[in-house]
Amino acid sequence: MLNRISRSNKFSLIFTPFLFLTQPTLAAWYDINMTKGVTTVSNEVFDLHMLIFWVCVVIGIVVFGVMFYSMFAHSKKRNPNSATFHENTKLEIVWTIVPFLILVLMAIPASNTLMNIYKDVEGDINIQVVGYQWKWQYKYLEDDIDFFSNLKTDWDEIYNKTPKGEFYLQEVDEPVVIPVGKKVRFLITANDVIHSWWMPDFAIKQDAIPGFINTAWTVVDKPGTYRGKCTELCGKNHAFMPVVVRVVSDEDYKEWVSNKKAEAYRMAELTEKNWTVEELETRGEGVYQKNCIACHQTNGQGIPGIFPPLAGSDMVLNNKAKNIEILMEGVQGTAMQSFANQLSEVDMAAVITYTRLAWGNADDGNGEIVVPKDIVEYKKPKA
Amino acid sequence: MSAVIESHEQDHHHGPPKGITRWLFTTNHKDIGTLYLWLSFAMFLIGGAMALVIRAELFAPGMQIVEPEFYNQMLTLHGLIMVFGAVMPAFVGLANWQVPMQVGAPDMALPRMNNLSFWILPFAFIVLLSSLFMEGGAPNFGWTFYAPLSTTYAPPSVTFFIFSIHIMGASSIMGSINVIVTIMNMRAPGMTLMKMPLFVWSWLITAYLLIAVMPVLAGAVTMMLMDIHFGTSFFNAAGGGDPVLFQHIFWFFGHPEVYIMILPAFGITSHIIETFSRKQLFGYTSMVWAMTSIAILSFVVWAHHMFTVGMPLAAELFFMWATMLIAVPTGVKVFNWITTMFKGSISYETPMLFAIAFVVLFTIGGFSGLMLAITPADFQYHDTYFVVAHFHYVLVPGSIFAIMAGVYFWIPKWTGNMYDERLGRLHFWLSFISVNITFFPQHWVGLAGMPRRYPDYALQFADWNMVSTVGAFMFGASQILFLFIVLKTLMGGKKATAEVWESSRGLEWTLESPPPYHTFTTPPKVN
């Protein structure tokens, strides 16, 4: 029987397990609360969050206060005879109207902030954000820059084979770069399934939906590197497609833009080069690691029933034309997307060559390789 | 109550048949109630085991125990099994046992359909769980199964998932027709609608919600089936379809569905609080109106689950305001419960402990719900662990605590034996403490930025995830104790009186414990 346990024991029974939760080392503020972020909007959102939080805390203290008082003062021991009242229309009206008024007072600032977010969506810089399984593509509409942003964290870190770095799962090979103080508009969509582009420091979370273009804008006044995530379940690597935005000064931004353009030009030159099989195979392995292993796996075996194997595949071994076509067009109705816009001609040729030679495929198949010119040829309008 | 005593004299007609056929062919509301409750408990353990796989993987950063594909299958099945297999059948089971006894009816109105609506359910779950062994694995797209992840990109087992959802829907629709017909036609003479026990009221409203929204769910999965197998493009943007349409349809079902999972809990809690406060429930009429308003509002708030899909400003404002309104009737209910306790003469048996924990923790879930209604703030909360914490607070210490409270409250009536009070209280304290250790820190990791449905996470979330996992395993273990307590009560124990509790109110307490196989064959008279 519980009455053998004294009352003070009862309380320690409830609260002792929580005591260690209050240790300062564990409970750093930023670990348990929303970020304030770095934009006007994100600060407004944070203030709203804290306002509604404190409103709830105060209501909670009053309501639970009455309840706990009653549990103590009106226990069977202290109050053997219960009262008989069971109705009070005035009281009912009061506790309907008062909460309603509190809600109206809450709704006013919330609606204002929402209207600010929806106001004036024209941007100085427009960036199209496209969600793919499992990476983000960024297209700078004014500057004709276009690149993919992949998780940089090594799979060995994820599978606990090497120690995890500071920005574990929050780092990408190529972050989005935007200038400080400019209004940047993001046009967000997706290529395959629904994703969601979340940047907590800007208080932007917009779903990326195939067939729709959602917009969101921000003005960031503080240079820095900001980290966000995909927040709509998009398949197996949902947790592994972070968002990283680097906010830089205007000059640095201009320099970055011209570097990106020069890089694109150098890529085009590489296409003209005569590649050896070894060069293609080495480059292809890198491309494969970055773009293909999520589904087809390091050993080329795929995942039975979902992602087909490349090792020993008849198509990979013997049908070079089909091989190119699948990478260029994707396969309708499956996770295999078109890589035509994701990979340069060189990378495309390299990765096909790699898959035709790796995992013993070189011995089983006809060993034909693909060179960048084959891809250029494929891209030419057909007569 | 002399009429009640008369009805007892007729129960020598026949007892239950023996053996397996008793359960297969039964049309008795008590037997079917028992079947529902056992199915629910079995599903609770299976769904709970899946939750523990999830929590075990999240114990530390990095992938340790399962692969991301399997993790996604676990979180999908965990959600589906808990919603459709644990919570809903438990409430139907309680309705089967209690509604006829509370309204003074001899049985449910449509007993053969009652048998059918139970016996198709195990097949639905066998079909759903068998998908784990299929090529490509079980459904892996979350219990909300958003297209096109659940259509174009789904594993082949999605067809079996659709079939099982259809069976569950048919079962729910039949079950709710039965509840409505029973309540509308079979109440004892003198029991007007406004004299009905609140559990009956809560189920009447729930049943109407079910009939309104289960066909919508059936429509959604049928459209998926067409997209997958028959070349339509309802949800396929490439074919001119609309992936957002899926979410509108799903949440038009989904939001009333979450109230389907809480309204009967309101009914149970009301009975328990008035019984153990030894004081008539405060504000019966306003309780009925509050539940009705909540049910009606549930049809106009669905898009608050979709604030980030890119709706126009007017829609965002409307759904924010409508959602905030729900706090008013919900508040009324909480105030009524507390005022019932006020100046009562309260004792703390296990059902009351669970009911009080329900009121407190459900209210905390209500507060986080109110925060989530604030659209701009939801842009930060949406799809993070804050949401996971919110709905687990209203579902676990909410719905599930109310179900357990109901079982402790009525099991002496059902079996004729008192449960072991000491073990019951132990079960309560273990569950209460562990449920908070599990879910409270999830508010914090959510606010700090951990998205839901992630098999792996950034290092700053590590500490609280570890705490949460420890809590989850404690909670899981505590439920084995619950099973033990129930079995022990079935085997024997202190004999229960007809009233069972000191201040019990309602027709079921006029019947002896356990009640005869057939009760109220002559309707009692209610003044």
Interface residues (C-beta under 8 A of the other chain):
Chain A: M1 L2 L13 I14 P17 F18 L21 L26 Y30 D31 I32 N33 M34 T35 V41 E44 V45 L48 H49 I52 F53 C56 I59 G60 V63 F64 V66 M67 S70 M71 H74 S75 K76 N79 P80 N81 S82 A83 T84 F85 H86 E87 N88 L91 E92 W95 T96 P99 F100 L103 M106 A107 A110 S111 T113 L114 M115 I117 Y118 Q133 E157 I158 Y159 N160 K164 E166 F167 Y168 L169 Q170 D192 V193 I194 S196 W198 P200 A203 I204 K205 Q206 D207 I209 P210 G211 F212 N214 T215 K229 C230 T231 E232 L233 C234 G235 K236 N237 H238 A239 F240 I303 P304 G305 I306 Q332 G333 T334 A335
Chain B: P61 G62 M63 Q64 E67 P68 E69 N72 M134 E135 G136 G137 N140 F141 G142 Y146 P148 L149 T152 Y153 P155 P156 A237 A238 G241 D242 P243 V244 S277 R278 K279 Q280 L281 F282 G283 Y284 T285 S286 T308 V309 G310 L313 E316 L317 M320 W321 M324 L325 A327 V328 G331 V332 V334 F335 I338 T339 T340 M341 F342 K343 G344 S345 I346 S347 Y348 I356 V359 V360 T363 I364 F367 L370 M371 I374 T375 P376 A377 F379 Q380 H382 D383 T384 E421 R422 R425 W429 F432 I433 N436 I437 P441 W444 V445 L447 A448 G449 P451 R452 R453 Y454 P455 D456 Y457 A458 L459 Q460 F461 D463 W464 V467
